[in-house]
Amino acid sequence: GDSQVDRDHTAAAGVPLIAFKNSALEAEYHVTSFMEVIGLPPFQER
Protein backbone atom coordinates (compact mmCIF):
# COMPACT_ATOMS: atom_id res chain seq x y z
CA GLY A 1 0.00 0.00 0.00
CA ASP A 2 1.12 3.51 -0.54
CA SER A 3 -1.81 5.83 0.05
CA GLN A 4 -4.28 6.87 2.72
CA VAL A 5 -6.95 4.88 0.88
CA ASP A 6 -4.81 1.76 1.36
CA ARG A 7 -4.39 2.68 5.05
CA ASP A 8 -8.16 3.01 5.46
CA HIS A 9 -8.87 -0.31 3.72
CA THR A 10 -6.34 -2.29 5.72
CA ALA A 11 -7.57 -0.76 8.97
CA ALA A 12 -11.16 -1.67 8.12
CA ALA A 13 -10.09 -5.22 7.26
CA GLY A 14 -7.94 -5.58 10.37
CA VAL A 15 -4.75 -6.41 8.48
CA PRO A 16 -1.34 -4.72 8.72
CA LEU A 17 -0.35 -2.21 6.07
CA ILE A 18 2.94 -2.49 4.24
CA ALA A 19 3.75 0.96 2.91
CA PHE A 20 5.82 0.93 -0.28
CA LYS A 21 8.18 3.88 -0.74
CA ASN A 22 6.05 6.16 1.44
CA SER A 23 7.67 6.74 4.81
CA ALA A 24 5.17 9.49 5.63
CA LEU A 25 2.24 7.05 5.62
CA GLU A 26 1.25 5.58 8.98
CA ALA A 27 1.83 1.86 8.51
CA GLU A 28 2.88 -1.21 10.44
CA TYR A 29 5.74 -1.81 8.00
CA HIS A 30 7.66 0.29 5.47
CA VAL A 31 9.64 -1.10 2.52
CA THR A 32 11.45 0.38 -0.44
CA SER A 33 11.73 -2.88 -2.39
CA PHE A 34 9.29 -5.73 -2.92
CA MET A 35 12.13 -8.09 -1.97
CA GLU A 36 11.92 -6.73 1.60
CA VAL A 37 8.33 -7.93 2.04
CA ILE A 38 9.21 -11.61 2.45
CA GLY A 39 11.45 -10.71 5.42
CA LEU A 40 8.66 -9.02 7.37
CA PRO A 41 7.26 -10.77 10.47
CA PRO A 42 3.86 -11.68 8.93
CA PHE A 43 5.69 -13.74 6.29
CA GLN A 44 8.11 -15.58 8.58
CA GLU A 45 7.59 -19.23 9.47
CA ARG A 46 6.36 -19.87 12.97
MDAnalysis code that builds the backbone (N, CA, C; Angstrom):
import MDAnalysis as mda
import numpy as np

u = mda.Universe.empty(138, n_residues=46, atom_resindex=np.repeat(np.arange(46), 3), trajectory=True)
u.add_TopologyAttr("name", ["N", "CA", "C"] * 46)
u.add_TopologyAttr("resid", np.arange(1, 47))
u.add_TopologyAttr("resname", ["GLY", "ASP", "SER", "GLN", "VAL", "ASP", "ARG", "ASP", "HIS", "THR", "ALA", "ALA", "ALA", "GLY", "VAL", "PRO", "LEU", "ILE", "ALA", "PHE", "LYS", "ASN", "SER", "ALA", "LEU", "GLU", "ALA", "GLU", "TYR", "HIS", "VAL", "THR", "SER", "PHE", "MET", "GLU", "VAL", "ILE", "GLY", "LEU", "PRO", "PRO", "PHE", "GLN", "GLU", "ARG"])
u.atoms.positions = np.array([
    [0.815, -1.187, 0.000],
    [0.000, 0.000, 0.000],
    [0.852, 1.242, 0.000],
    [0.342, 2.279, -0.546],
    [1.122, 3.509, -0.541],
    [0.266, 4.765, -0.503],
    [-0.967, 4.642, -0.034],
    [-1.814, 5.828, 0.052],
    [-2.713, 5.749, 1.278],
    [-3.346, 6.844, 1.598],
    [-4.277, 6.870, 2.724],
    [-5.465, 5.948, 2.463],
    [-5.864, 5.807, 1.219],
    [-6.950, 4.877, 0.879],
    [-6.546, 3.456, 1.264],
    [-5.308, 3.076, 0.957],
    [-4.807, 1.757, 1.361],
    [-4.818, 1.630, 2.882],
    [-4.405, 2.681, 3.576],
    [-4.394, 2.684, 5.049],
    [-5.808, 2.452, 5.568],
    [-6.772, 3.145, 5.020],
    [-8.164, 3.011, 5.458],
    [-8.695, 1.606, 5.202],
    [-8.381, 1.040, 4.056],
    [-8.869, -0.307, 3.715],
    [-8.266, -1.370, 4.620],
    [-6.960, -1.280, 4.860],
    [-6.344, -2.290, 5.722],
    [-6.834, -2.165, 7.154],
    [-7.046, -0.949, 7.618],
    [-7.568, -0.755, 8.972],
    [-8.965, -1.351, 9.095],
    [-9.797, -1.132, 8.097],
    [-11.162, -1.672, 8.120],
    [-11.158, -3.195, 8.072],
    [-10.177, -3.766, 7.385],
    [-10.094, -5.223, 7.262],
    [-9.342, -5.866, 8.423],
    [-8.681, -5.047, 9.229],
    [-7.941, -5.576, 10.365],
    [-6.642, -6.268, 9.994],
    [-6.026, -5.834, 8.902],
    [-4.749, -6.413, 8.485],
    [-3.668, -5.326, 8.491],
    [-2.412, -5.718, 8.693],
    [-1.344, -4.722, 8.722],
    [-1.075, -4.137, 7.334],
    [-0.691, -2.880, 7.322],
    [-0.354, -2.206, 6.068],
    [1.151, -2.249, 5.853],
    [1.550, -2.589, 4.660],
    [2.944, -2.494, 4.242],
    [3.024, -1.313, 3.284],
    [3.626, -0.231, 3.743],
    [3.755, 0.962, 2.908],
    [4.959, 0.795, 1.987],
    [4.767, 1.065, 0.717],
    [5.825, 0.928, -0.283],
    [6.311, 2.301, -0.717],
    [7.550, 2.608, -0.370],
    [8.179, 3.878, -0.740],
    [7.370, 5.094, -0.305],
    [6.789, 5.021, 0.899],
    [6.046, 6.159, 1.439],
    [6.235, 6.182, 2.947],
    [7.361, 6.720, 3.388],
    [7.675, 6.739, 4.814],
    [6.772, 7.675, 5.606],
    [6.064, 8.572, 4.943],
    [5.168, 9.493, 5.633],
    [3.835, 8.845, 6.001],
    [3.517, 7.716, 5.375],
    [2.245, 7.051, 5.619],
    [2.318, 6.246, 6.911],
    [1.310, 6.382, 7.760],
    [1.246, 5.583, 8.978],
    [0.988, 4.135, 8.575],
    [1.933, 3.264, 8.899],
    [1.829, 1.860, 8.506],
    [2.584, 0.990, 9.500],
    [2.193, -0.271, 9.562],
    [2.880, -1.206, 10.442],
    [4.284, -1.527, 9.930],
    [4.450, -1.506, 8.618],
    [5.738, -1.814, 7.996],
    [5.983, -0.852, 6.841],
    [7.251, -0.552, 6.600],
    [7.658, 0.285, 5.472],
    [8.747, -0.442, 4.692],
    [8.619, -0.488, 3.380],
    [9.636, -1.099, 2.524],
    [9.918, -0.184, 1.336],
    [11.095, -0.361, 0.769],
    [11.449, 0.381, -0.441],
    [11.659, -0.560, -1.617],
    [11.557, -1.862, -1.353],
    [11.727, -2.880, -2.387],
    [10.765, -4.026, -2.097],
    [10.186, -4.591, -3.132],
    [9.290, -5.730, -2.924],
    [10.035, -6.919, -2.323],
    [11.336, -7.003, -2.534],
    [12.134, -8.093, -1.974],
    [12.170, -8.037, -0.447],
    [11.926, -6.883, 0.142],
    [11.918, -6.735, 1.597],
    [10.678, -7.357, 2.235],
    [9.608, -7.468, 1.490],
    [8.329, -7.928, 2.044],
    [8.445, -9.323, 2.645],
    [9.116, -10.235, 1.979],
    [9.215, -11.613, 2.454],
    [9.930, -11.704, 3.807],
    [10.735, -10.717, 4.145],
    [11.447, -10.709, 5.419],
    [10.657, -10.135, 6.574],
    [9.471, -9.618, 6.306],
    [8.659, -9.020, 7.368],
    [8.038, -10.097, 8.255],
    [7.806, -9.786, 9.534],
    [7.256, -10.772, 10.471],
    [6.014, -11.528, 9.995],
    [5.048, -10.897, 9.335],
    [3.864, -11.675, 8.927],
    [4.176, -12.805, 7.941],
    [5.344, -12.751, 7.306],
    [5.687, -13.739, 6.293],
    [6.758, -14.725, 6.755],
    [7.118, -14.666, 8.025],
    [8.109, -15.581, 8.580],
    [7.431, -16.848, 9.074],
    [8.137, -17.969, 8.970],
    [7.593, -19.235, 9.474],
    [7.507, -19.173, 10.989],
    [6.520, -19.843, 11.503],
    [6.356, -19.873, 12.968],
    [6.816, -21.177, 13.509],
])
